[in-house]
């Protein structure tokens, strides 16, 4: 897992910065799950977790 954070409020964040955050934080999880499911057809579990940084 990987994540990035921009130390500013949304009102001060550029669209490019927002796109970077979403690309890493959401698309990264999507891509890992998508490719993991392909090799886990017989069973298994995907565990996703977050960071306390999200609520600071």
N, CA, C, O and CB atoms as a CASP TS submission, in Angstrom:
PFRMAT TS
TARGET T0000
AUTHOR 0000-0000-0000
METHOD Language model
MODEL 1
PARENT N/A
ATOM      1  N   UNK     1       0.830  -1.190   0.000  1.00  0.00           N
ATOM      2  CA  UNK     1       0.000   0.000   0.000  1.00  0.00           C
ATOM      3  C   UNK     1       0.871   1.249   0.000  1.00  0.00           C
ATOM      4  O   UNK     1       1.983   1.245   0.528  1.00  0.00           O
ATOM      5  CB  UNK     1      -0.942   0.001   1.208  1.00  0.00           C
ATOM      6  N   UNK     2       0.369   2.282  -0.579  1.00  0.00           N
ATOM      7  CA  UNK     2       1.057   3.574  -0.603  1.00  0.00           C
ATOM      8  C   UNK     2       0.014   4.672  -0.451  1.00  0.00           C
ATOM      9  O   UNK     2      -1.158   4.482  -0.774  1.00  0.00           O
ATOM     10  CB  UNK     2       1.882   3.759  -1.924  1.00  0.00           C
ATOM     11  N   UNK     3       0.449   5.800   0.034  1.00  0.00           N
ATOM     12  CA  UNK     3      -0.465   6.936   0.170  1.00  0.00           C
ATOM     13  C   UNK     3       0.340   8.224   0.194  1.00  0.00           C
ATOM     14  O   UNK     3       1.504   8.242   0.594  1.00  0.00           O
ATOM     15  CB  UNK     3      -1.332   6.808   1.452  1.00  0.00           C
ATOM     16  N   UNK     4      -0.294   9.288  -0.236  1.00  0.00           N
ATOM     17  CA  UNK     4       0.307  10.609  -0.134  1.00  0.00           C
ATOM     18  C   UNK     4      -0.706  11.547   0.495  1.00  0.00           C
ATOM     19  O   UNK     4      -1.912  11.303   0.444  1.00  0.00           O
ATOM     20  CB  UNK     4       0.769  11.132  -1.523  1.00  0.00           C
ATOM     21  N   UNK     5      -0.219  12.600   1.075  1.00  0.00           N
ATOM     22  CA  UNK     5      -1.082  13.608   1.676  1.00  0.00           C
ATOM     23  C   UNK     5      -0.522  14.978   1.318  1.00  0.00           C
ATOM     24  O   UNK     5       0.693  15.170   1.275  1.00  0.00           O
ATOM     25  CB  UNK     5      -1.185  13.424   3.231  1.00  0.00           C
ATOM     26  N   UNK     6      -1.394  15.903   1.068  1.00  0.00           N
ATOM     27  CA  UNK     6      -1.010  17.295   0.831  1.00  0.00           C
ATOM     28  C   UNK     6      -1.418  18.074   2.068  1.00  0.00           C
ATOM     29  O   UNK     6      -2.581  18.038   2.470  1.00  0.00           O
ATOM     30  CB  UNK     6      -1.683  17.884  -0.476  1.00  0.00           C
ATOM     31  N   UNK     7      -0.490  18.765   2.662  1.00  0.00           N
ATOM     32  CA  UNK     7      -0.731  19.453   3.933  1.00  0.00           C
ATOM     33  C   UNK     7      -1.414  20.799   3.707  1.00  0.00           C
ATOM     34  O   UNK     7      -0.837  21.857   3.959  1.00  0.00           O
ATOM     35  CB  UNK     7       0.589  19.654   4.694  1.00  0.00           C
ATOM     36  N   UNK     8      -2.664  20.733   3.222  1.00  0.00           N
ATOM     37  CA  UNK     8      -3.453  21.943   3.015  1.00  0.00           C
ATOM     38  C   UNK     8      -4.916  21.557   2.868  1.00  0.00           C
ATOM     39  O   UNK     8      -5.243  20.408   2.572  1.00  0.00           O
ATOM     40  CB  UNK     8      -2.960  22.730   1.768  1.00  0.00           C
ATOM     41  N   UNK     9      -5.775  22.518   3.076  1.00  0.00           N
ATOM     42  CA  UNK     9      -7.201  22.256   2.912  1.00  0.00           C
ATOM     43  C   UNK     9      -7.538  22.171   1.424  1.00  0.00           C
ATOM     44  O   UNK     9      -6.766  22.603   0.568  1.00  0.00           O
ATOM     45  CB  UNK     9      -8.047  23.357   3.603  1.00  0.00           C
ATOM     46  N   UNK    10      -8.682  21.615   1.146  1.00  0.00           N
ATOM     47  CA  UNK    10      -9.110  21.484  -0.249  1.00  0.00           C
ATOM     48  C   UNK    10      -9.200  22.851  -0.920  1.00  0.00           C
ATOM     49  O   UNK    10      -8.887  22.984  -2.103  1.00  0.00           O
ATOM     50  CB  UNK    10     -10.468  20.765  -0.330  1.00  0.00           C
ATOM     51  N   UNK    11      -9.623  23.859  -0.175  1.00  0.00           N
ATOM     52  CA  UNK    11      -9.764  25.196  -0.774  1.00  0.00           C
ATOM     53  C   UNK    11      -8.425  25.768  -1.231  1.00  0.00           C
ATOM     54  O   UNK    11      -8.395  26.655  -2.085  1.00  0.00           O
ATOM     55  CB  UNK    11     -10.412  26.152   0.222  1.00  0.00           C
ATOM     56  N   UNK    12      -7.326  25.277  -0.681  1.00  0.00           N
ATOM     57  CA  UNK    12      -5.993  25.764  -1.067  1.00  0.00           C
ATOM     58  C   UNK    12      -5.256  24.790  -1.980  1.00  0.00           C
ATOM     59  O   UNK    12      -4.126  25.055  -2.390  1.00  0.00           O
ATOM     60  CB  UNK    12      -5.156  26.024   0.173  1.00  0.00           C
ATOM     61  N   UNK    13      -5.888  23.673  -2.296  1.00  0.00           N
ATOM     62  CA  UNK    13      -5.254  22.640  -3.097  1.00  0.00           C
ATOM     63  C   UNK    13      -5.571  22.839  -4.575  1.00  0.00           C
ATOM     64  O   UNK    13      -6.710  23.128  -4.941  1.00  0.00           O
ATOM     65  CB  UNK    13      -5.705  21.251  -2.635  1.00  0.00           C
ATOM     66  N   UNK    14      -4.566  22.684  -5.412  1.00  0.00           N
ATOM     67  CA  UNK    14      -4.796  22.785  -6.855  1.00  0.00           C
ATOM     68  C   UNK    14      -5.441  21.495  -7.362  1.00  0.00           C
ATOM     69  O   UNK    14      -5.392  20.460  -6.697  1.00  0.00           O
ATOM     70  CB  UNK    14      -3.463  23.066  -7.611  1.00  0.00           C
ATOM     71  N   UNK    15      -6.032  21.573  -8.524  1.00  0.00           N
ATOM     72  CA  UNK    15      -6.651  20.390  -9.135  1.00  0.00           C
ATOM     73  C   UNK    15      -5.591  19.316  -9.393  1.00  0.00           C
ATOM     74  O   UNK    15      -5.856  18.125  -9.232  1.00  0.00           O
ATOM     75  CB  UNK    15      -7.372  20.769 -10.460  1.00  0.00           C
ATOM     76  N   UNK    16      -4.400  19.738  -9.791  1.00  0.00           N
ATOM     77  CA  UNK    16      -3.315  18.788 -10.052  1.00  0.00           C
ATOM     78  C   UNK    16      -2.915  18.043  -8.772  1.00  0.00           C
ATOM     79  O   UNK    16      -2.686  16.834  -8.802  1.00  0.00           O
ATOM     80  CB  UNK    16      -2.092  19.523 -10.643  1.00  0.00           C
ATOM     81  N   UNK    17      -2.834  18.758  -7.660  1.00  0.00           N
ATOM     82  CA  UNK    17      -2.512  18.115  -6.383  1.00  0.00           C
ATOM     83  C   UNK    17      -3.607  17.127  -5.989  1.00  0.00           C
ATOM     84  O   UNK    17      -3.312  16.019  -5.540  1.00  0.00           O
ATOM     85  CB  UNK    17      -2.324  19.173  -5.276  1.00  0.00           C
ATOM     86  N   UNK    18      -4.860  17.520  -6.153  1.00  0.00           N
ATOM     87  CA  UNK    18      -5.990  16.647  -5.840  1.00  0.00           C
ATOM     88  C   UNK    18      -5.948  15.385  -6.696  1.00  0.00           C
ATOM     89  O   UNK    18      -6.150  14.282  -6.189  1.00  0.00           O
ATOM     90  CB  UNK    18      -7.320  17.388  -6.053  1.00  0.00           C
ATOM     91  N   UNK    19      -5.686  15.545  -7.986  1.00  0.00           N
ATOM     92  CA  UNK    19      -5.592  14.391  -8.878  1.00  0.00           C
ATOM     93  C   UNK    19      -4.464  13.457  -8.455  1.00  0.00           C
ATOM     94  O   UNK    19      -4.610  12.237  -8.534  1.00  0.00           O
ATOM     95  CB  UNK    19      -5.379  14.852 -10.322  1.00  0.00           C
ATOM     96  N   UNK    20      -3.334  14.016  -8.004  1.00  0.00           N
ATOM     97  CA  UNK    20      -2.222  13.191  -7.520  1.00  0.00           C
ATOM     98  C   UNK    20      -2.628  12.377  -6.296  1.00  0.00           C
ATOM     99  O   UNK    20      -2.323  11.187  -6.207  1.00  0.00           O
ATOM    100  CB  UNK    20      -1.011  14.071  -7.183  1.00  0.00           C
ATOM    101  N   UNK    21      -3.315  13.018  -5.358  1.00  0.00           N
ATOM    102  CA  UNK    21      -3.765  12.329  -4.144  1.00  0.00           C
ATOM    103  C   UNK    21      -4.702  11.177  -4.509  1.00  0.00           C
ATOM    104  O   UNK    21      -4.532  10.061  -4.019  1.00  0.00           O
ATOM    105  CB  UNK    21      -4.476  13.318  -3.182  1.00  0.00           C
ATOM    106  N   UNK    22      -5.674  11.441  -5.355  1.00  0.00           N
ATOM    107  CA  UNK    22      -6.613  10.389  -5.746  1.00  0.00           C
ATOM    108  C   UNK    22      -5.926   9.277  -6.523  1.00  0.00           C
ATOM    109  O   UNK    22      -6.233   8.099  -6.339  1.00  0.00           O
ATOM    110  CB  UNK    22      -7.742  10.976  -6.577  1.00  0.00           C
ATOM    111  N   UNK    23      -5.008   9.649  -7.380  1.00  0.00           N
ATOM    112  CA  UNK    23      -4.310   8.659  -8.191  1.00  0.00           C
ATOM    113  C   UNK    23      -3.554   7.656  -7.323  1.00  0.00           C
ATOM    114  O   UNK    23      -3.592   6.453  -7.579  1.00  0.00           O
ATOM    115  CB  UNK    23      -3.347   9.349  -9.148  1.00  0.00           C
ATOM    116  N   UNK    24      -2.878   8.150  -6.309  1.00  0.00           N
ATOM    117  CA  UNK    24      -2.118   7.253  -5.433  1.00  0.00           C
ATOM    118  C   UNK    24      -3.029   6.567  -4.424  1.00  0.00           C
ATOM    119  O   UNK    24      -2.994   5.344  -4.288  1.00  0.00           O
ATOM    120  CB  UNK    24      -1.017   8.026  -4.700  1.00  0.00           C
ATOM    121  N   UNK    25      -3.841   7.341  -3.719  1.00  0.00           N
ATOM    122  CA  UNK    25      -4.597   6.807  -2.589  1.00  0.00           C
ATOM    123  C   UNK    25      -5.775   5.926  -2.994  1.00  0.00           C
ATOM    124  O   UNK    25      -6.065   4.950  -2.303  1.00  0.00           O
ATOM    125  CB  UNK    25      -5.096   7.934  -1.750  1.00  0.00           C
ATOM    126  N   UNK    26      -6.449   6.233  -4.070  1.00  0.00           N
ATOM    127  CA  UNK    26      -7.602   5.430  -4.486  1.00  0.00           C
ATOM    128  C   UNK    26      -7.268   4.467  -5.615  1.00  0.00           C
ATOM    129  O   UNK    26      -7.601   3.284  -5.546  1.00  0.00           O
ATOM    130  CB  UNK    26      -8.734   6.335  -4.915  1.00  0.00           C
ATOM    131  N   UNK    27      -6.623   4.960  -6.634  1.00  0.00           N
ATOM    132  CA  UNK    27      -6.307   4.091  -7.769  1.00  0.00           C
ATOM    133  C   UNK    27      -5.313   3.010  -7.379  1.00  0.00           C
ATOM    134  O   UNK    27      -5.356   1.904  -7.917  1.00  0.00           O
ATOM    135  CB  UNK    27      -5.751   4.912  -8.929  1.00  0.00           C
ATOM    136  N   UNK    28      -4.421   3.319  -6.448  1.00  0.00           N
ATOM    137  CA  UNK    28      -3.470   2.311  -5.974  1.00  0.00           C
ATOM    138  C   UNK    28      -4.178   1.128  -5.337  1.00  0.00           C
ATOM    139  O   UNK    28      -3.845  -0.023  -5.622  1.00  0.00           O
ATOM    140  CB  UNK    28      -2.500   2.927  -4.978  1.00  0.00           C
ATOM    141  N   UNK    29      -5.148   1.399  -4.481  1.00  0.00           N
ATOM    142  CA  UNK    29      -5.920   0.332  -3.834  1.00  0.00           C
ATOM    143  C   UNK    29      -6.715  -0.448  -4.879  1.00  0.00           C
ATOM    144  O   UNK    29      -6.749  -1.678  -4.848  1.00  0.00           O
ATOM    145  CB  UNK    29      -6.872   0.919  -2.758  1.00  0.00           C
ATOM    146  N   UNK    30      -7.348   0.263  -5.794  1.00  0.00           N
ATOM    147  CA  UNK    30      -8.119  -0.394  -6.852  1.00  0.00           C
ATOM    148  C   UNK    30      -7.231  -1.346  -7.657  1.00  0.00           C
ATOM    149  O   UNK    30      -7.592  -2.503  -7.874  1.00  0.00           O
ATOM    150  CB  UNK    30      -8.758   0.657  -7.785  1.00  0.00           C
ATOM    151  N   UNK    31      -6.078  -0.860  -8.095  1.00  0.00           N
ATOM    152  CA  UNK    31      -5.185  -1.684  -8.917  1.00  0.00           C
ATOM    153  C   UNK    31      -4.679  -2.906  -8.161  1.00  0.00           C
ATOM    154  O   UNK    31      -4.624  -4.000  -8.724  1.00  0.00           O
ATOM    155  CB  UNK    31      -4.003  -0.856  -9.399  1.00  0.00           C
ATOM    156  N   UNK    32      -4.309  -2.736  -6.895  1.00  0.00           N
ATOM    157  CA  UNK    32      -3.848  -3.882  -6.097  1.00  0.00           C
ATOM    158  C   UNK    32      -4.951  -4.925  -5.948  1.00  0.00           C
ATOM    159  O   UNK    32      -4.705  -6.121  -6.112  1.00  0.00           O
ATOM    160  CB  UNK    32      -3.374  -3.416  -4.708  1.00  0.00           C
ATOM    161  N   UNK    33      -6.156  -4.478  -5.639  1.00  0.00           N
ATOM    162  CA  UNK    33      -7.275  -5.414  -5.482  1.00  0.00           C
ATOM    163  C   UNK    33      -7.605  -6.106  -6.794  1.00  0.00           C
ATOM    164  O   UNK    33      -7.812  -7.319  -6.821  1.00  0.00           O
ATOM    165  CB  UNK    33      -8.510  -4.687  -4.955  1.00  0.00           C
ATOM    166  N   UNK    34      -7.655  -5.360  -7.859  1.00  0.00           N
ATOM    167  CA  UNK    34      -8.000  -5.923  -9.167  1.00  0.00           C
ATOM    168  C   UNK    34      -7.023  -7.026  -9.567  1.00  0.00           C
ATOM    169  O   UNK    34      -7.436  -8.105  -9.993  1.00  0.00           O
ATOM    170  CB  UNK    34      -8.015  -4.821 -10.235  1.00  0.00           C
ATOM    171  N   UNK    35      -5.742  -6.752  -9.431  1.00  0.00           N
ATOM    172  CA  UNK    35      -4.742  -7.742  -9.831  1.00  0.00           C
ATOM    173  C   UNK    35      -4.636  -8.874  -8.809  1.00  0.00           C
ATOM    174  O   UNK    35      -4.353 -10.016  -9.171  1.00  0.00           O
ATOM    175  CB  UNK    35      -3.378  -7.073 -10.014  1.00  0.00           C
ATOM    176  N   UNK    36      -4.862  -8.559  -7.543  1.00  0.00           N
ATOM    177  CA  UNK    36      -4.860  -9.607  -6.526  1.00  0.00           C
ATOM    178  C   UNK    36      -5.976 -10.608  -6.737  1.00  0.00           C
ATOM    179  O   UNK    36      -5.777 -11.810  -6.560  1.00  0.00           O
ATOM    180  CB  UNK    36      -4.978  -9.000  -5.152  1.00  0.00           C
ATOM    181  N   UNK    37      -7.144 -10.125  -7.111  1.00  0.00           N
ATOM    182  CA  UNK    37      -8.285 -11.016  -7.342  1.00  0.00           C
ATOM    183  C   UNK    37      -8.022 -12.009  -8.463  1.00  0.00           C
ATOM    184  O   UNK    37      -8.518 -13.136  -8.433  1.00  0.00           O
ATOM    185  CB  UNK    37      -9.524 -10.205  -7.664  1.00  0.00           C
ATOM    186  N   UNK    38      -7.249 -11.593  -9.442  1.00  0.00           N
ATOM    187  CA  UNK    38      -6.953 -12.474 -10.569  1.00  0.00           C
ATOM    188  C   UNK    38      -6.171 -13.708 -10.127  1.00  0.00           C
ATOM    189  O   UNK    38      -6.348 -14.785 -10.696  1.00  0.00           O
ATOM    190  CB  UNK    38      -6.170 -11.718 -11.636  1.00  0.00           C
ATOM    191  N   UNK    39      -5.312 -13.567  -9.125  1.00  0.00           N
ATOM    192  CA  UNK    39      -4.506 -14.707  -8.674  1.00  0.00           C
ATOM    193  C   UNK    39      -5.100 -15.383  -7.445  1.00  0.00           C
ATOM    194  O   UNK    39      -4.535 -16.356  -6.945  1.00  0.00           O
ATOM    195  CB  UNK    39      -3.087 -14.254  -8.369  1.00  0.00           C
ATOM    196  N   UNK    40      -6.228 -14.886  -6.951  1.00  0.00           N
ATOM    197  CA  UNK    40      -6.855 -15.440  -5.750  1.00  0.00           C
ATOM    198  C   UNK    40      -8.183 -16.118  -6.060  1.00  0.00           C
ATOM    199  O   UNK    40      -9.066 -16.160  -5.204  1.00  0.00           O
ATOM    200  CB  UNK    40      -7.068 -14.344  -4.719  1.00  0.00           C
ATOM    201  N   UNK    41      -8.334 -16.633  -7.236  1.00  0.00           N
ATOM    202  CA  UNK    41      -9.609 -17.235  -7.631  1.00  0.00           C
ATOM    203  C   UNK    41     -10.000 -18.423  -6.742  1.00  0.00           C
ATOM    204  O   UNK    41     -11.187 -18.697  -6.565  1.00  0.00           O
ATOM    205  CB  UNK    41      -9.537 -17.684  -9.081  1.00  0.00           C
ATOM    206  N   UNK    42      -9.032 -19.111  -6.197  1.00  0.00           N
ATOM    207  CA  UNK    42      -9.309 -20.274  -5.348  1.00  0.00           C
ATOM    208  C   UNK    42      -9.625 -19.880  -3.908  1.00  0.00           C
ATOM    209  O   UNK    42     -10.032 -20.725  -3.111  1.00  0.00           O
ATOM    210  CB  UNK    42      -8.126 -21.223  -5.366  1.00  0.00           C
ATOM    211  N   UNK    43      -9.444 -18.625  -3.573  1.00  0.00           N
ATOM    212  CA  UNK    43      -9.737 -18.167  -2.215  1.00  0.00           C
ATOM    213  C   UNK    43      -8.651 -17.243  -1.702  1.00  0.00           C
ATOM    214  O   UNK    43      -7.589 -17.097  -2.308  1.00  0.00           O
ATOM    215  CB  UNK    43      -9.896 -19.355  -1.272  1.00  0.00           C
ATOM    216  N   UNK    44      -8.938 -16.638  -0.599  1.00  0.00           N
ATOM    217  CA  UNK    44      -7.989 -15.717   0.007  1.00  0.00           C
ATOM    218  C   UNK    44      -8.716 -14.497   0.529  1.00  0.00           C
ATOM    219  O   UNK    44      -9.945 -14.439   0.521  1.00  0.00           O
ATOM    220  CB  UNK    44      -6.906 -15.308  -0.994  1.00  0.00           C
ATOM    221  N   UNK    45      -7.956 -13.538   0.975  1.00  0.00           N
ATOM    222  CA  UNK    45      -8.539 -12.316   1.520  1.00  0.00           C
ATOM    223  C   UNK    45      -7.666 -11.126   1.166  1.00  0.00           C
ATOM    224  O   UNK    45      -6.439 -11.220   1.134  1.00  0.00           O
ATOM    225  CB  UNK    45      -8.711 -12.423   3.047  1.00  0.00           C
ATOM    226  N   UNK    46      -8.306 -10.033   0.908  1.00  0.00           N
ATOM    227  CA  UNK    46      -7.613  -8.765   0.707  1.00  0.00           C
ATOM    228  C   UNK    46      -7.958  -7.898   1.905  1.00  0.00           C
ATOM    229  O   UNK    46      -9.131  -7.672   2.201  1.00  0.00           O
ATOM    230  CB  UNK    46      -8.021  -8.070  -0.660  1.00  0.00           C
ATOM    231  N   UNK    47      -6.948  -7.422   2.582  1.00  0.00           N
ATOM    232  CA  UNK    47      -7.147  -6.583   3.759  1.00  0.00           C
ATOM    233  C   UNK    47      -6.641  -5.186   3.428  1.00  0.00           C
ATOM    234  O   UNK    47      -5.463  -4.996   3.127  1.00  0.00           O
ATOM    235  CB  UNK    47      -6.412  -7.170   5.016  1.00  0.00           C
ATOM    236  N   UNK    48      -7.534  -4.221   3.486  1.00  0.00           N
ATOM    237  CA  UNK    48      -7.164  -2.824   3.248  1.00  0.00           C
ATOM    238  C   UNK    48      -7.243  -2.082   4.573  1.00  0.00           C
ATOM    239  O   UNK    48      -8.109  -2.356   5.403  1.00  0.00           O
ATOM    240  CB  UNK    48      -8.094  -2.157   2.172  1.00  0.00           C
ATOM    241  N   UNK    49      -6.346  -1.158   4.756  1.00  0.00           N
ATOM    242  CA  UNK    49      -6.349  -0.382   5.993  1.00  0.00           C
ATOM    243  C   UNK    49      -5.974   1.055   5.694  1.00  0.00           C
ATOM    244  O   UNK    49      -5.402   1.355   4.646  1.00  0.00           O
ATOM    245  CB  UNK    49      -5.382  -0.987   7.030  1.00  0.00           C
ATOM    246  N   UNK    50      -6.294   1.922   6.604  1.00  0.00           N
ATOM    247  CA  UNK    50      -6.011   3.344   6.437  1.00  0.00           C
ATOM    248  C   UNK    50      -5.038   3.829   7.492  1.00  0.00           C
ATOM    249  O   UNK    50      -4.500   3.049   8.277  1.00  0.00           O
ATOM    250  CB  UNK    50      -7.297   4.157   6.497  1.00  0.00           C
ATOM    251  N   UNK    51      -4.829   5.109   7.493  1.00  0.00           N
ATOM    252  CA  UNK    51      -3.881   5.737   8.402  1.00  0.00           C
ATOM    253  C   UNK    51      -4.590   6.751   9.282  1.00  0.00           C
ATOM    254  O   UNK    51      -5.598   7.334   8.883  1.00  0.00           O
ATOM    255  CB  UNK    51      -2.744   6.407   7.624  1.00  0.00           C
ATOM    256  N   UNK    52      -4.072   6.955  10.455  1.00  0.00           N
ATOM    257  CA  UNK    52      -4.606   7.980  11.342  1.00  0.00           C
ATOM    258  C   UNK    52      -4.415   9.375  10.737  1.00  0.00           C
ATOM    259  O   UNK    52      -5.087  10.323  11.141  1.00  0.00           O
ATOM    260  CB  UNK    52      -3.931   7.898  12.721  1.00  0.00           C
ATOM    261  N   UNK    53      -3.515   9.498   9.786  1.00  0.00           N
ATOM    262  CA  UNK    53      -3.285  10.787   9.126  1.00  0.00           C
ATOM    263  C   UNK    53      -4.557  11.311   8.472  1.00  0.00           C
ATOM    264  O   UNK    53      -4.700  12.517   8.270  1.00  0.00           O
ATOM    265  CB  UNK    53      -2.178  10.659   8.080  1.00  0.00           C
ATOM    266  N   UNK    54      -5.466  10.426   8.146  1.00  0.00           N
ATOM    267  CA  UNK    54      -6.710  10.838   7.495  1.00  0.00           C
ATOM    268  C   UNK    54      -7.605  11.669   8.405  1.00  0.00           C
ATOM    269  O   UNK    54      -8.452  12.413   7.912  1.00  0.00           O
ATOM    270  CB  UNK    54      -7.467   9.624   7.021  1.00  0.00           C
ATOM    271  N   UNK    55      -7.437  11.560   9.717  1.00  0.00           N
ATOM    272  CA  UNK    55      -8.307  12.298  10.632  1.00  0.00           C
ATOM    273  C   UNK    55      -7.585  13.408  11.378  1.00  0.00           C
ATOM    274  O   UNK    55      -8.165  14.036  12.263  1.00  0.00           O
ATOM    275  CB  UNK    55      -8.921  11.355  11.620  1.00  0.00           C
ATOM    276  N   UNK    56      -6.360  13.650  11.041  1.00  0.00           N
ATOM    277  CA  UNK    56      -5.621  14.728  11.713  1.00  0.00           C
ATOM    278  C   UNK    56      -5.898  16.054  11.068  1.00  0.00           C
ATOM    279  O   UNK    56      -5.362  17.074  11.501  1.00  0.00           O
ATOM    280  CB  UNK    56      -4.129  14.454  11.698  1.00  0.00           C
TER
END
